[in-house]
């Protein structure tokens, strides 16, 4: 089943969930995702597991595992997603949606949910094959080439959706076969959920690398944005709830390609995103949803940096970047993030998995901004490595 279906089941049963999945990675990079009542394990729970692994504790004997039983989940999950989505947008009757399941677990969920909601669904790569024989699991503009060509040649197609292997990621393709920027998708959903919220203080939780277009649309409809480190949206949601007043509510949470719908559940759910977005498209049209969003040019680059030099490099950049851009508002919560009055911004942060420092920038003059920031990062790396 898809990872969000497992999280749904763990929440419904009040238990823990264990999913074996490579997610958007190649099958050779398989891993484990853990949930407690539908919410991903937090950092403290993960540390406890790591400590037990490091201590060399052996596995529990088979007699300690208790009694196993099978219980159907998928139908209940599909029904729940469809029922939740009916509270948003308009009926999908007359809407044609193309879904590229990528031979992943979305094949068991997204087409079925959209059909329940009345859409005409055209599914490609909808057989399940964990070797991802049709395309790589990660949905990108390149890997979705077949989907994009299919949509561009099909005059009936209104919108298209691409998933990763375990169906927690989603990419949107318009009727011309062009990929909609992931931050534009977040901005559409964030604006919708803030508009729909009856809280006095509706909050959208996102990450430092997310576009300023999200802030602009959320602020325009009376909400506010809180940022949290990549990979811990669930912890960010918990922090906002703990620190906020009675009028505070998390309306939506997202990082690029991954969305949490708090009113539905505390997990990342690409199937729910597909259903809600399709109904918003049915109500207004994708072009109308995008029209108020300012889509500035966006860049992401990587500067090679040894892991043992990252702390020194970031310490240097905390001074060097504000000196180069004295007019910018500076945040040091998750790397070095500079925001400008015209809506432009840049972020520098160390990669947690690779020997790089990441540079993100969004600006009408993005090439110039990126070049200046990259130059500062390269100087810092040179100084730190001698």
N, C-alpha and C positions, 0 to 999 in steps of 0.2 A: 504494500500500500504506500501512498505518498507519505512523506514525513509529516505534513500537517494533519493527515488523517490519524496518524499515531498520536500526535499531541492532543488532538480532539478526544480520542478514546481515553487517554490518560487523565484528561480533565474530567471527562464524564464519569469515569470509574473511581476517581480520587486516588490514583495510584501513580507509580513511576512508569516511564516508557523508555525503551532502548531501541534505537534505530541504527541498523548497519547500513551505511550509505557513503558513497563518494561525493554526494551532493552534485556540484557542478564540475567536479574534478574527474580525471580519467579513472577507469575502474581499478587501475593499479594503485591508486591512492585512497583506498577505502578507509573508512573511519567509523566512529561511533558518536551519535548524538543522544544526549540524555535529557529527559524531561521529568519534572516533578509536578504532577497534576496540571500538565499542559504548558508549563513554563520551563524554558531551558535552565539547566543547572547554572547557578551563579558561580562566581570565581572561588568562593570559599568551598563549595561542594566539590568543584573540580580539583582544588588543591588537596582535599582530603583523599581523593582517589589517587592522585599522583604520589602522595606520601606513602600510601599502602603499596602501590606498585614499586616504588623505590625501596621500600623496606623488604621486598622479596616475599611477601605473604603469598602462599600458594592459593589456588582456587578452592572454593568450597567443595566438599565431597558431594557426589550426586545425591546422596540421601538427605542433604540439607536444602535441596532446591525446592522441596514441596511438591505439590501436585499441579501438573499442567492441564490446561483446557483450552479449547479453541472457542473463539467468540467472534461472530461477524461484526465488522466495523464499517465497511465501505458504504453500504446503503444508507446507514444512519448518518454518516458524514456527508454524503452527497445531498441528502435531504436537508440537513442542517445548513449547509452552505447556501443552497437554493432558497431556503426560507429566510435566511439572513439577508441575502441580496435583494429579495423582493421589497425590502424596506428602503431601497435606494434606486434612484433613476426611474426608468420606464420599462414596460414589457419588451421582451426581445422578439415578439412576433414580427416577422418581416425583416429582421436583421440577420445578415449572413456573416458568420464568424469563422475564420480559418484558424485552426490550432495545430501547431507543430509540437508534438509531444516528445520528439527527440528519442524515440524508443524507450523513454523513461516511464516513471509511474504516473505521470500526468495522464497517460492513456487510459487509466482506470477511473479518472475523476473529472477533469475539466470538460471533455466533450459531453459527458453524461449530465453534468450540472447545467451546462448551457442549453442542452436539449430540454431538460426539465423546465427551464425558464422560457422556452418557446423559440429559441434561435434555430436557424438553419446552420448546422455545423458541418464544416468540411475539415476532417482531421487527416494529417499526414504524419508519417513515422509513428503511427499509433499502435504498433505492436511493441510488446515489452521485450527488450533485449539489453541486458546489463553490460554487454560489450560495446554498446552505442555504435552499432555498425552503420547507421545512416549518417550521423554527424557526431561531432564531439558534444559532450554533455552540456558544456557551458554555452548558453545562447548569446551569440554576438552577431554583429552585422555580417561577419564573414561566415560563421557557421550556419546562419539562417538564410543563406543565399537561395536555397531551394524554396523556402517559404516566401521570401520576398519576390522571387520570380513568379511563383504560383499566384500570389495576390495581384501583382501588376498585370497579369494576363487574364484575370478573372473579373469582368465588369460587375459581377454581383457582389463581390467581397466588400464589406463595409469596414472591417478591422481584422487584424490578425494578432495571434498570441503565440509566443515561443516560450517553452519551459526548459528548465534544467532536469537532471536525472531524477531528483526526488520531489520535484514540483513545489519547491519553496521559492524559486526565483521566477520572475516573469519579465518578458520583453514585449513591447507593443510595436506593431508595424502598421502603418497607415495604408489606405486603399491604393496608394501609388507604389507600395512596396518599400517605403522608406522607414527606417527605424526611428521611433520617437525617442528623444533623449530620456534617459532613465530619470533625471531630475525633473523633467517636465511631467512625467507620469506621477512622480511623488507630489509635485505641486498641485496637479489636478485633484488627486485624492485628498491631500491635506486641506485644500480650500473647501472641498465638498464636506468633509467631516467636521471642520470648524463651523461652517454654515449650519450644519444639521445639529450641532451640539446645543443643548439647553443650559450648559454650564456658564457661569459668569466669567470663568477663567479657563477657556479651552486651550490646551497645550498640545503642540506637535513635537515629538521627540525625534531628532535626526542626528546625523553624524557630522564631524567637522569638515569632511570633504564634500558635503552636499551643497548644492547651488544656492546662491542668494535669491534665486527666483522663488524658492520655497518660502523664505522669510517674507518676501514681498506680497505673495498671495495670501499667506496666513495673516499677516498684519492688516491687509486690506479688508478682511472680513472679521476682524475683532479678536484674533487669537495671538498667541506668542509661540516662539520656537525655543526649545532647549536642546543643546547638543551634548552628546555622550560619545565615548570612544567607540570606534568600529568594533562590531561583534558583540556588543553588550546592550542592545536596545532594551532587553528585558530589565536589566539593572537600572537603566535610565528611567524607565516607566515607574519602577518601584520607588526611585528617589523622588521623582516629581510628586507621586502620591503621598509619600511620607512628609515631604516638606511643604506641600501646598495646603491651602485652607479648604474650608467646606465647599467653596465655589470652584475649586480647581478640579479639572478632569483631563485625562489624557485622551484626546480625540482620535489621534492617529500616531503611529510610530513607523519610521522607515529609514533604511539606508538604501543606496542605489540597488535596484532590482529586488529588494526584499522588504516586505511590508507586514506590519502587525496591525490587525483590526481589533482594538481593545474591546469593543462592544460584542465581538464574536468570540474572541479568545486571546490568550497571551502568547501565542506562537506566531512565527513567520508563516504566512499562508498565501502561496501563489495562486491557488485555486479560488480562494475567496476574492483575491484581487481581480482575477479574470472575470468573475461573475459580476462584481460591483462595477468595474470599468465598462464592461459590455452594456450594462443597464444605463450608465451615464452617457455612453455613446448613443444608445437608443433614444435617450431623452433629448440630447442637445446636438449630437454630432461631434466627431472628434475635432474637427477644425474649430468649432465654436468653443470647445473646452480649452483648446490651446491658445485661442486668440488673445486673452488678457495677459498671457505669460510672456515676460521678456526673456528671450532665449539668446543670451550673449555667447560669444565664442568661448569654448572651454578647452583646456589642455590638461593633460596629465603626463608627467615625465618622471624618470627615475635617474638618480645619480648614484653611482656605485660607491659604497661606503662599507668598510669592514665592520662587523658586528661590534667588536670591542672599541670602536671609535665613535659609535653613534651618540653616546651620552655627551662626550666632549664636543662633538659637532653641534648638537642641539643647544648646548650651553652657549656656544659661540653665536649661534644664530639668534638666540633670544635678545642679544644686544645688536648684532650686525643688521638684521632685517629692519627693526624699528628705526635705526639710524639712517638706512637708505630710504625709508618711507616715513618721514616724521609726521606726515599728514594723516596717516592711517590709524584706525582704532585697532589695538593689539589685544589678542587673547592668547594666553599660554596654557590653557587647560588641556589641550590635546595636540601638542606640537606648537608651532608658531603660526597663528592665523591673523592676517591683516585684512581689514575691511575698509573700503573707501566710500566716500559720499555718493559716488555715482553708481553704486551697486556692485562694483567690481570687488574682487577679493582674491586672496591667495593663501594657501596652506602649505606648510612644510612639516612633514612628520616622518619618523623612522619606520621602515617596514618591520613588522613583527615576525616575518617568516623568511625574508630574503636580505642579502647584504646590500641594501639600497636605502637611500633617503628619498621619499616621494615628494614631488612638487605638483601641486594642483593650482590652477589659476582660471579665473573667469573674468573676462573684460572685453570691451569693444576693441581694446589694444592688447589683445592677449599675447601676441608674439613678443611685443616689447616687454610686457610685464614678466612673462615666463623667462625671457632671456636674462633680465636683471636678477630675478630671484635665483635662477639656476647658477648664475655667476657667483652670487653670494654663497650658495651651498657648496659649490666646487672649491671656493677659497677656504671655507671652513673645513672641508674634508682635507685639503692639502695641509692646512695648519695643524690639524689634529693628528695627521699621520706622518708628519715630519718631512 
